[in-house]
């Protein structure tokens, strides 16, 4: 037998490969049982349990959550809202000032003209208009909004 690796023979499976496979499997299905995970990576259930616990302790797995269908919840309008402080001399507190608004799904600090990019979900264009007014008044910012027409994919795991 040859000891070289080829596309047909990927070589020995390393500990890192197993951890990546576990992370990828859990990212796709956070409710997968240890038995299912063990079958996917070729380890015993107890070994998988220990590895998952170590991945959690190392901070690679930060939690488990249910993925909700925003449209089914009546939040069929998604938009990205870029915000810029109206007065650059004032302290930048926009994320803290806007954190209480449940329509804001994500807040990213960005490079460029704007300071932050918000991902928001609302029930309608009228609700979006009200939210934009609230954002501007609450955080003393200007907004630039892009409404999403359709989404090809979203929340893809990084592995």
MDAnalysis code that builds the backbone (N, CA, C; Angstrom):
import MDAnalysis as mda
import numpy as np

u = mda.Universe.empty(477, n_residues=159, atom_resindex=np.repeat(np.arange(159), 3), trajectory=True)
u.add_TopologyAttr("name", ["N", "CA", "C"] * 159)
u.add_TopologyAttr("resid", np.arange(1, 160))
u.add_TopologyAttr("resname", ["UNK", "UNK", "UNK", "UNK", "UNK", "UNK", "UNK", "UNK", "UNK", "UNK", "UNK", "UNK", "UNK", "UNK", "UNK", "UNK", "UNK", "UNK", "UNK", "UNK", "UNK", "UNK", "UNK", "UNK", "UNK", "UNK", "UNK", "UNK", "UNK", "UNK", "UNK", "UNK", "UNK", "UNK", "UNK", "UNK", "UNK", "UNK", "UNK", "UNK", "UNK", "UNK", "UNK", "UNK", "UNK", "UNK", "UNK", "UNK", "UNK", "UNK", "UNK", "UNK", "UNK", "UNK", "UNK", "UNK", "UNK", "UNK", "UNK", "UNK", "UNK", "UNK", "UNK", "UNK", "UNK", "UNK", "UNK", "UNK", "UNK", "UNK", "UNK", "UNK", "UNK", "UNK", "UNK", "UNK", "UNK", "UNK", "UNK", "UNK", "UNK", "UNK", "UNK", "UNK", "UNK", "UNK", "UNK", "UNK", "UNK", "UNK", "UNK", "UNK", "UNK", "UNK", "UNK", "UNK", "UNK", "UNK", "UNK", "UNK", "UNK", "UNK", "UNK", "UNK", "UNK", "UNK", "UNK", "UNK", "UNK", "UNK", "UNK", "UNK", "UNK", "UNK", "UNK", "UNK", "UNK", "UNK", "UNK", "UNK", "UNK", "UNK", "UNK", "UNK", "UNK", "UNK", "UNK", "UNK", "UNK", "UNK", "UNK", "UNK", "UNK", "UNK", "UNK", "UNK", "UNK", "UNK", "UNK", "UNK", "UNK", "UNK", "UNK", "UNK", "UNK", "UNK", "UNK", "UNK", "UNK", "UNK", "UNK", "UNK", "UNK", "UNK", "UNK", "UNK", "UNK", "UNK", "UNK"])
u.atoms.positions = np.array([
    [0.822, -1.192, 0.000],
    [0.000, 0.000, 0.000],
    [0.861, 1.248, 0.000],
    [0.370, 2.244, -0.667],
    [1.083, 3.515, -0.734],
    [0.710, 4.383, 0.459],
    [1.657, 5.135, 0.950],
    [1.368, 6.021, 2.078],
    [1.022, 7.427, 1.624],
    [1.021, 7.657, 0.297],
    [0.703, 9.002, -0.187],
    [-0.794, 9.209, -0.213],
    [-1.191, 10.458, -0.096],
    [-2.607, 10.805, -0.141],
    [-2.987, 11.168, -1.560],
    [-4.167, 10.794, -1.956],
    [-4.707, 11.144, -3.260],
    [-6.153, 11.546, -3.073],
    [-6.784, 12.104, -4.115],
    [-8.182, 12.478, -3.960],
    [-9.061, 11.303, -3.530],
    [-8.737, 10.112, -3.965],
    [-9.521, 8.936, -3.579],
    [-9.189, 8.505, -2.161],
    [-7.986, 8.817, -1.687],
    [-7.545, 8.452, -0.346],
    [-7.144, 9.730, 0.372],
    [-8.062, 10.338, 1.135],
    [-7.761, 11.622, 1.745],
    [-6.734, 11.567, 2.858],
    [-6.275, 10.381, 3.224],
    [-5.280, 10.278, 4.277],
    [-5.935, 10.130, 5.635],
    [-5.115, 10.136, 6.678],
    [-5.659, 9.924, 8.023],
    [-6.541, 11.092, 8.470],
    [-7.549, 10.745, 9.221],
    [-8.444, 11.761, 9.776],
    [-7.803, 12.297, 11.044],
    [-7.670, 13.622, 11.132],
    [-7.043, 14.227, 12.304],
    [-8.102, 14.683, 13.300],
    [-7.641, 14.976, 14.492],
    [-8.529, 15.479, 15.536],
    [-9.234, 16.752, 15.087],
    [-8.494, 17.627, 14.405],
    [-9.075, 18.867, 13.900],
    [-10.159, 18.617, 12.873],
    [-9.960, 17.588, 12.028],
    [-10.969, 17.232, 11.035],
    [-12.264, 16.794, 11.716],
    [-12.129, 16.003, 12.769],
    [-13.306, 15.521, 13.494],
    [-14.025, 16.696, 14.153],
    [-13.271, 17.598, 14.764],
    [-13.886, 18.768, 15.399],
    [-14.616, 19.622, 14.361],
    [-13.993, 19.823, 13.196],
    [-14.643, 20.595, 12.129],
    [-15.919, 19.909, 11.664],
    [-15.875, 18.593, 11.535],
    [-17.062, 17.845, 11.112],
    [-18.172, 17.972, 12.147],
    [-17.803, 17.913, 13.414],
    [-18.805, 18.089, 14.479],
    [-19.386, 19.496, 14.450],
    [-18.519, 20.495, 14.307],
    [-18.996, 21.880, 14.258],
    [-19.920, 22.094, 13.059],
    [-19.553, 21.566, 11.908],
    [-20.381, 21.719, 10.708],
    [-21.730, 21.033, 10.895],
    [-21.721, 19.829, 11.468],
    [-22.966, 19.098, 11.686],
    [-23.877, 19.835, 12.662],
    [-23.312, 20.356, 13.737],
    [-24.111, 21.085, 14.723],
    [-24.594, 22.423, 14.189],
    [-23.802, 23.065, 13.328],
    [-24.232, 24.332, 12.737],
    [-25.443, 24.119, 11.837],
    [-25.498, 22.965, 11.192],
    [-26.622, 22.667, 10.303],
    [-27.833, 22.125, 11.063],
    [-27.573, 21.415, 12.159],
    [-28.665, 20.842, 12.954],
    [-28.245, 20.812, 14.414],
    [-28.563, 21.887, 15.128],
    [-28.195, 21.992, 16.537],
    [-28.915, 21.001, 17.431],
    [-29.919, 20.321, 16.895],
    [-30.649, 19.318, 17.678],
    [-30.189, 17.895, 17.392],
    [-29.136, 17.745, 16.597],
    [-28.627, 16.401, 16.301],
    [-28.229, 15.718, 17.607],
    [-28.578, 14.468, 17.721],
    [-28.244, 13.717, 18.940],
    [-26.771, 13.314, 18.898],
    [-26.233, 12.980, 20.058],
    [-24.854, 12.508, 20.107],
    [-24.707, 11.232, 19.293],
    [-25.728, 10.404, 19.253],
    [-25.693, 9.175, 18.451],
    [-25.569, 9.506, 16.967],
    [-26.373, 10.464, 16.494],
    [-26.289, 10.881, 15.086],
    [-24.916, 11.465, 14.775],
    [-24.415, 12.299, 15.669],
    [-23.099, 12.902, 15.463],
    [-22.008, 11.839, 15.445],
    [-22.097, 10.867, 16.337],
    [-21.109, 9.786, 16.395],
    [-21.086, 9.006, 15.089],
    [-22.250, 8.753, 14.515],
    [-22.318, 8.036, 13.237],
    [-21.679, 8.856, 12.126],
    [-21.861, 10.161, 12.151],
    [-21.316, 11.023, 11.093],
    [-19.795, 11.104, 11.124],
    [-19.219, 11.080, 12.330],
    [-17.768, 11.274, 12.433],
    [-17.008, 9.989, 12.770],
    [-17.720, 8.909, 12.997],
    [-17.057, 7.641, 13.239],
    [-16.423, 7.484, 14.605],
    [-17.015, 8.109, 15.612],
    [-16.530, 7.968, 16.990],
    [-17.638, 7.393, 17.860],
    [-17.277, 7.026, 19.079],
    [-18.289, 6.560, 20.027],
    [-19.112, 7.747, 20.520],
    [-20.279, 7.449, 21.048],
    [-21.154, 8.492, 21.569],
    [-20.470, 9.243, 22.705],
    [-19.790, 8.529, 23.587],
    [-19.132, 9.204, 24.715],
    [-17.981, 10.092, 24.223],
    [-17.254, 9.663, 23.210],
    [-16.168, 10.483, 22.671],
    [-16.730, 11.758, 22.033],
    [-17.853, 11.635, 21.339],
    [-18.482, 12.806, 20.724],
    [-18.971, 13.759, 21.807],
    [-19.576, 13.218, 22.854],
    [-20.059, 14.046, 23.957],
    [-18.907, 14.853, 24.559],
    [-17.767, 14.195, 24.791],
    [-16.600, 14.889, 25.355],
    [-16.083, 15.972, 24.406],
    [-16.016, 15.655, 23.121],
    [-15.519, 16.627, 22.148],
    [-16.435, 17.851, 22.066],
    [-17.739, 17.615, 22.046],
    [-18.683, 18.732, 21.974],
    [-18.553, 19.587, 23.223],
    [-18.432, 18.960, 24.365],
    [-18.265, 19.713, 25.612],
    [-16.988, 20.559, 25.558],
    [-15.885, 19.993, 25.023],
    [-14.638, 20.753, 24.896],
    [-14.791, 21.907, 23.907],
    [-15.513, 21.684, 22.811],
    [-15.743, 22.752, 21.836],
    [-16.553, 23.887, 22.463],
    [-17.486, 23.545, 23.322],
    [-18.250, 24.573, 24.048],
    [-17.341, 25.323, 25.010],
    [-16.516, 24.603, 25.759],
    [-15.614, 25.226, 26.730],
    [-14.602, 26.144, 26.057],
    [-14.165, 25.782, 24.851],
    [-13.207, 26.605, 24.099],
    [-13.882, 27.802, 23.448],
    [-15.195, 27.882, 23.511],
    [-15.911, 29.013, 22.938],
    [-16.188, 28.892, 21.451],
    [-15.948, 27.727, 20.857],
    [-16.240, 27.530, 19.442],
    [-17.731, 27.312, 19.212],
    [-18.399, 26.747, 20.194],
    [-19.858, 26.635, 20.180],
    [-20.345, 27.575, 21.269],
    [-21.076, 28.606, 20.870],
    [-21.491, 29.625, 21.837],
    [-22.938, 29.488, 22.269],
    [-23.667, 28.572, 21.667],
    [-25.049, 28.371, 22.069],
    [-25.814, 27.614, 21.007],
    [-27.047, 27.306, 21.334],
    [-27.949, 26.593, 20.444],
    [-29.242, 27.397, 20.394],
    [-29.849, 27.469, 19.211],
    [-31.078, 28.243, 19.128],
    [-32.000, 27.677, 18.062],
    [-33.252, 28.042, 18.177],
    [-34.234, 27.677, 17.161],
    [-34.185, 28.715, 16.051],
    [-34.245, 28.277, 14.812],
    [-34.295, 29.197, 13.682],
    [-35.760, 29.459, 13.373],
    [-36.163, 30.723, 13.453],
    [-37.561, 31.094, 13.288],
    [-37.830, 31.564, 11.864],
    [-39.035, 31.313, 11.389],
    [-39.455, 31.758, 10.063],
    [-40.096, 33.132, 10.210],
    [-39.331, 34.169, 9.856],
    [-39.797, 35.546, 10.035],
    [-41.089, 35.801, 9.268],
    [-41.196, 35.273, 8.058],
    [-42.396, 35.487, 7.241],
    [-43.623, 34.878, 7.929],
    [-43.461, 33.676, 8.460],
    [-44.572, 33.017, 9.155],
    [-44.954, 33.770, 10.431],
    [-44.009, 34.516, 10.986],
    [-44.272, 35.313, 12.182],
    [-44.843, 36.693, 11.853],
    [-45.092, 36.926, 10.570],
    [-45.662, 38.207, 10.163],
    [-44.632, 39.292, 9.920],
    [-43.376, 38.898, 9.785],
    [-42.298, 39.869, 9.554],
    [-41.708, 39.632, 8.163],
    [-42.527, 39.854, 7.149],
    [-42.149, 39.530, 5.785],
    [-41.280, 40.543, 5.076],
    [-41.038, 41.689, 5.663],
    [-40.209, 42.712, 5.019],
    [-38.859, 42.787, 5.724],
    [-37.812, 42.517, 4.968],
    [-36.442, 42.613, 5.484],
    [-35.771, 43.799, 4.803],
    [-34.993, 44.549, 5.566],
    [-34.266, 45.687, 4.999],
    [-32.930, 45.834, 5.709],
    [-32.011, 46.472, 5.016],
    [-30.734, 46.851, 5.608],
    [-30.733, 48.364, 5.726],
    [-30.427, 48.844, 6.918],
    [-30.471, 50.279, 7.194],
    [-29.074, 50.725, 7.607],
    [-28.467, 51.543, 6.777],
    [-27.168, 52.129, 7.112],
    [-27.428, 53.400, 7.892],
    [-26.734, 53.569, 9.014],
    [-26.945, 54.767, 9.834],
    [-25.633, 55.536, 10.010],
    [-25.778, 56.849, 10.058],
    [-24.651, 57.764, 10.238],
    [-25.050, 58.806, 11.272],
    [-24.206, 59.071, 12.285],
    [-24.531, 60.107, 13.265],
    [-24.715, 61.460, 12.576],
    [-25.703, 62.215, 13.016],
    [-25.897, 63.553, 12.438],
    [-24.868, 64.528, 12.969],
    [-24.315, 64.245, 14.148],
    [-23.290, 65.111, 14.735],
    [-22.094, 64.240, 15.121],
    [-21.034, 64.305, 14.336],
    [-19.852, 63.472, 14.578],
    [-19.148, 63.813, 15.891],
    [-19.441, 64.959, 16.466],
    [-18.781, 65.377, 17.703],
    [-19.390, 64.721, 18.945],
    [-20.582, 64.154, 18.817],
    [-21.232, 63.524, 19.972],
    [-20.733, 62.091, 20.138],
    [-20.799, 61.557, 21.359],
    [-20.365, 60.171, 21.586],
    [-21.197, 59.198, 20.742],
    [-20.542, 58.157, 20.273],
    [-21.190, 57.150, 19.443],
    [-21.863, 56.105, 20.334],
    [-23.151, 56.262, 20.538],
    [-23.900, 55.353, 21.408],
    [-25.044, 54.678, 20.672],
    [-25.052, 54.730, 19.346],
    [-26.175, 54.213, 18.570],
    [-26.521, 52.757, 18.895],
    [-25.560, 51.831, 18.943],
    [-25.949, 50.445, 19.235],
    [-26.690, 50.299, 20.574],
    [-26.194, 50.958, 21.596],
    [-26.843, 50.874, 22.906],
    [-28.215, 51.541, 22.891],
    [-28.327, 52.663, 22.201],
    [-29.601, 53.382, 22.149],
    [-30.678, 52.622, 21.367],
    [-30.248, 51.777, 20.420],
    [-31.200, 51.069, 19.565],
    [-31.431, 49.616, 19.980],
    [-30.684, 49.141, 20.956],
    [-30.739, 47.718, 21.341],
    [-32.131, 47.261, 21.769],
    [-32.957, 48.148, 22.266],
    [-34.285, 47.769, 22.756],
    [-35.304, 47.547, 21.637],
    [-34.962, 47.880, 20.403],
    [-35.908, 47.756, 19.294],
    [-35.879, 46.327, 18.749],
    [-36.943, 45.547, 18.956],
    [-36.924, 44.138, 18.542],
    [-36.881, 43.939, 17.031],
    [-37.241, 44.940, 16.266],
    [-37.210, 44.812, 14.810],
    [-35.784, 44.756, 14.265],
    [-34.818, 45.232, 15.059],
    [-33.418, 45.209, 14.630],
    [-32.845, 43.841, 14.971],
    [-32.553, 43.087, 13.918],
    [-32.044, 41.724, 14.088],
    [-30.531, 41.702, 14.278],
    [-29.831, 42.642, 13.654],
    [-28.370, 42.680, 13.764],
    [-27.890, 44.115, 13.611],
    [-26.766, 44.411, 14.264],
    [-26.138, 45.733, 14.173],
    [-24.641, 45.519, 13.981],
    [-24.135, 45.957, 12.828],
    [-22.727, 45.773, 12.482],
    [-22.038, 47.129, 12.361],
    [-20.904, 47.297, 13.035],
    [-20.065, 48.473, 12.804],
    [-19.380, 48.240, 11.464],
    [-19.374, 49.262, 10.610],
    [-18.823, 49.097, 9.262],
    [-17.847, 50.219, 8.926],
    [-16.965, 49.927, 7.980],
    [-16.068, 50.941, 7.451],
    [-16.765, 51.613, 6.277],
    [-16.476, 52.857, 6.071],
    [-17.082, 53.574, 4.965],
    [-17.780, 54.827, 5.452],
    [-18.689, 55.329, 4.660],
    [-19.400, 56.566, 4.985],
    [-20.280, 56.371, 6.204],
    [-21.039, 55.261, 6.226],
    [-21.924, 55.000, 7.359],
    [-21.147, 54.409, 8.530],
    [-21.734, 54.489, 9.707],
    [-21.091, 53.937, 10.903],
    [-21.549, 52.521, 11.207],
    [-22.832, 52.245, 10.965],
    [-23.404, 50.938, 11.288],
    [-24.337, 50.495, 10.182],
    [-24.475, 49.174, 10.060],
    [-25.438, 48.590, 9.149],
    [-26.361, 47.706, 9.980],
    [-27.643, 48.025, 9.940],
    [-28.645, 47.288, 10.702],
    [-29.417, 46.371, 9.769],
    [-29.678, 45.161, 10.223],
    [-30.599, 44.278, 9.510],
    [-31.896, 44.324, 10.294],
    [-32.978, 44.708, 9.618],
    [-34.260, 44.854, 10.303],
    [-35.331, 44.006, 9.619],
    [-36.332, 43.633, 10.387],
    [-37.489, 42.906, 9.852],
    [-38.745, 43.561, 10.400],
    [-39.673, 43.854, 9.491],
    [-40.947, 44.445, 9.891],
    [-42.074, 43.748, 9.144],
    [-43.283, 44.105, 9.505],
    [-44.458, 43.478, 8.901],
    [-44.847, 44.106, 7.575],
    [-44.461, 45.365, 7.351],
    [-44.943, 46.073, 6.164],
    [-44.086, 47.305, 5.891],
    [-44.257, 47.901, 4.708],
    [-43.554, 49.170, 4.442],
    [-43.939, 50.264, 5.442],
    [-45.209, 50.297, 5.853],
    [-45.621, 51.297, 6.854],
    [-44.894, 51.084, 8.171],
    [-44.752, 49.822, 8.594],
    [-44.033, 49.521, 9.835],
    [-42.557, 49.878, 9.703],
    [-41.998, 49.675, 8.513],
    [-40.602, 50.057, 8.278],
    [-40.447, 51.563, 8.398],
    [-41.387, 52.306, 7.851],
    [-41.327, 53.770, 7.927],
    [-41.347, 54.243, 9.375],
    [-42.198, 53.634, 10.184],
    [-42.268, 53.989, 11.608],
    [-40.947, 53.640, 12.289],
    [-40.396, 52.466, 11.979],
    [-39.127, 52.053, 12.581],
    [-38.008, 53.015, 12.195],
    [-37.949, 53.415, 10.940],
    [-36.898, 54.346, 10.503],
    [-36.995, 55.668, 11.248],
    [-38.200, 56.159, 11.423],
    [-38.394, 57.400, 12.176],
    [-37.901, 57.219, 13.611],
    [-38.237, 56.092, 14.215],
    [-37.809, 55.804, 15.591],
    [-36.286, 55.724, 15.676],
    [-35.658, 55.052, 14.722],
    [-34.194, 54.940, 14.711],
    [-33.560, 56.323, 14.627],
    [-34.043, 57.158, 13.704],
    [-33.466, 58.493, 13.528],
    [-33.616, 59.339, 14.789],
    [-34.798, 59.304, 15.394],
    [-35.036, 60.123, 16.583],
    [-34.292, 59.595, 17.808],
    [-34.259, 58.291, 17.975],
    [-33.656, 57.692, 19.163],
    [-32.144, 57.858, 19.186],
    [-31.502, 57.638, 18.039],
    [-30.038, 57.641, 18.008],
    [-29.438, 58.891, 17.372],
    [-30.279, 59.846, 16.947],
    [-29.799, 61.073, 16.311],
    [-28.883, 60.745, 15.121],
    [-29.452, 59.961, 14.177],
    [-28.703, 59.508, 13.014],
    [-29.497, 59.768, 11.735],
    [-28.792, 59.714, 10.611],
    [-29.458, 59.689, 9.320],
    [-29.478, 58.230, 8.870],
    [-30.410, 57.900, 7.983],
    [-30.529, 56.520, 7.528],
    [-30.496, 56.447, 6.010],
    [-30.026, 55.316, 5.512],
    [-30.094, 54.972, 4.095],
    [-30.554, 53.526, 4.061],
    [-31.680, 53.254, 3.431],
    [-32.340, 51.955, 3.534],
    [-32.367, 51.215, 2.206],
    [-32.088, 49.923, 2.270],
    [-32.208, 49.028, 1.128],
    [-33.187, 47.927, 1.511],
    [-34.280, 47.822, 0.759],
    [-35.292, 46.797, 1.034],
    [-34.928, 45.526, 0.278],
    [-35.021, 44.389, 0.944],
    [-34.712, 43.095, 0.347],
    [-35.921, 42.613, -0.445],
    [-35.699, 42.236, -1.710],
    [-36.779, 41.697, -2.537],
    [-36.908, 40.189, -2.367],
    [-35.779, 39.499, -2.316],
    [-35.781, 38.058, -2.071],
    [-34.429, 37.669, -1.493],
    [-34.380, 36.507, -0.865],
    [-33.153, 36.024, -0.245],
    [-32.835, 34.650, -0.806],
    [-31.690, 34.512, -1.431],
    [-31.282, 33.223, -1.989],
    [-30.777, 32.283, -0.906],
    [-30.013, 32.799, 0.027],
    [-29.571, 32.020, 1.189],
    [-29.183, 32.982, 2.282],
    [-29.197, 32.451, 3.519],
    [-28.958, 33.295, 4.690],
    [-28.523, 32.400, 5.842],
    [-27.778, 32.950, 6.771],
    [-27.352, 32.232, 7.976],
    [-26.611, 30.948, 7.662],
    [-25.792, 30.980, 6.608],
    [-25.010, 29.794, 6.271],
    [-23.914, 29.607, 7.294],
    [-23.689, 28.369, 7.747],
    [-22.601, 28.142, 8.693],
    [-21.253, 28.417, 8.033],
    [-20.272, 28.898, 8.796],
    [-18.976, 29.250, 8.223],
    [-18.114, 28.032, 7.864],
    [-18.594, 26.845, 8.120],
    [-17.809, 25.634, 7.795],
    [-18.404, 24.904, 6.629],
])
